[in-house]
Amino acid sequence: MIGCYCGNRQNIPEVIKSTGNQMYITFMSNHEGSSRGFSGFYRSNYGPQHGCGGVLRQSNGTITSLDADGNGLYEDDMDCEWRIYVDENKRVTLNVMDLNLENELFFGCQDYLQIYDGLTKNDELLTELCGSSVPNYTISASSNVRLGSLPHRLEKELCWFQSYVSRAVCGGALNATSTPQTISSLNYPTAAGETVSCTWFIDSGDPSQHVRLHVTDLQLLESWGCQSERLIFSDQPKGDYAQELVYCGSVLPHSFDSIGARVKISYYLRTTSGSHGFQLTYQIADCNQNISKGSGHFVSPKYPSYYPANSNCTIQVTSPENTTLALYFHDFRIEDAPACGKDFLEIKNSSSATVARLCGHNQPSPVFMTDNLATLRFQSDAEGGNVGYDIIFISSTQGPGCGGNITGLESGEFTSPGYPGSFSDPMTCVWFITPDTGRTIQWHVSFMSEPEGDCDNNYVSFYDGFPEFNTLISHYCA
C-alpha cells in the first residue's frame, strides 16, 4: 500500500507515484458520508526502467536526462528521482558536466534539477539548477543524496547529465571518550576550496552519558540565516527537549551538552570562497555545566535513570543581560532526609546567597531569581539512588517570572509570577512559545485561581501566532 488518506487536501502528497505500470485505488465511506469527496487526475510517466530515476549504489557513475526517442532532447512532463547511496564515512560529490534546461523565469525555474543532502524533500536542498549555466564548483553532500528532475514544459532543450563519485573526506560515526578528541572542517585552517556538506554522528556509548562539544576556533562566513556557511549541533533522536543550534561568523559559542547519548554535527559550505572553517573537541560530558541562553532545560546525571552515588555537580545558568531567570521543576525526585542532609539540590543567586536547598519527592515551587544568574549544586551521598530532576529555565525582560521567549522545547511548564503566591501589583506578562518547524502547540491549564467574574482585570489569553499575525483562541478567568 502506498498510502491511506482522509481529511483535507493538505494531508495528501502533491504527487503519488506507483513503482510499476499498475495502480489500484479504492474509495470507502460509511453510512454518514456527507463530505464533498475527492477528485484528481492521473497520467503515465517514465520510470527507472526507462532511465528516469532509480536507486544507485555504485561508487561512481553518470546520470543523464531521459531521451526516449533519440532526438537529443529530453522528454516532456517528466518527474524523475534518483537516490544515491555510498558507503558509511564517505560522501557524494557531483560535477555538473552539461546543463541545458529551460531558462529561469521571473517566478522561478520551470524545468529544474534539484539536489538534496539526503533522501527526501525534507532534507537540506543543496541547489536548484535550470538554464544553461554550468556551475563551476563541485557539489558535495553526505552519504545519501536525492536528485529530483522535473522538466514539464512543452519546450525541449538539450540533455543535461551528472556524474557522481564517493570519497572519504569528512564526516562519519565517532565514539566519545572521557578524553577530548578533535574535529575540524575540510582543509582547516585554510579554505575548503569547494562546496562542502559534512555530517558527523558522535555517540557516548552509554544511554545515561552525554556528549559535550566545545568549539575552539570558529571562522565561518557570516550571512543572513547563516545560509552561506554554517555549523549545526543537534540532539539525536529529536525527542523531548531536543536542541538544534546553528552557528556562523566568528563568535565562539558556549559548550554544547547533548540531552541524550548521541549528537549530530552538520557543516555546510555553499560557496567556493569559504572561510578558514572551524575546529572543536568532543568528549563524554561530566556533570558540571555552564549554560548561557534565554530558555532551555537541564537534568541530573544519568536522568531519567537513577543518579550515581557521590555526585558533585555545579550548573551555572546565565541568561542575556537585563533579564531575570525563573526555574520551573518539571520533575523532581531526590532522596529525602531531615534538613536535606543526604542528597540535595542547592540554588544560589549572583551574590552567592542560598535561595533554596531542596530534596524529597514533592514538586518544589518555582524559583524566581532577581537577575540573570543562577548557580545550582547537586550532591549525592555514597548510597545514591533516585531519578533526580528535570528543570526548565526561562528568562524575561518583563520582571521575575513574567513572560519570556520559549524556543525549541517540545514540552514544559511555567506559571504566573510568584506562583503559588498571589500578586498584587498590576502587570502584563507575555510568553512567546516557538516549537521546532512543523510542530503545533497544545496547552493544559493545571491550576487557576482568580476572583470570579473579574475577566476585565485578571485573565489569561491564548493567541495563535505572534502579535502581528495572531488570532485569539481562548480567554480564561476565575
Secondary structure, DSSP 8 states (H G I E B T S, - for coil): ------SSGGGS-S----SSS---------TT--S------------GGGTSSEEE-SSEEEEE---TTSSSB--SS--EEEEEE--TT-EEEEEEEE------BTTB-SS-EEEEESSSTTSEEEEEE-SS---SS-EEE-SEEEEEE---SS---B--EEEEEEE--S-EEEE--SS-EEEE-TTTTS--SS-EEEEEEEE-SSTT--EEEEEEEEE----GGG-SEEEEEEEES--TT--EEEE-SS-----EE-SSSEEEEEEEE-SSS---EEEEEEEE--S-EEEESSEEEEE-TTTTS---TT-EEEEEEE--TT-EEEEEEEEEEB---GGG-SSEEEEE-TT--EEEEE-BSS----EE-SSSEEEEEEE--SS--S-EEEEEEEEESSSTTS-EEEES-SS----STTTTS---S-----EEEE-STT-------------TT-TTTS-EEEEES-GGG-EEEEEE--
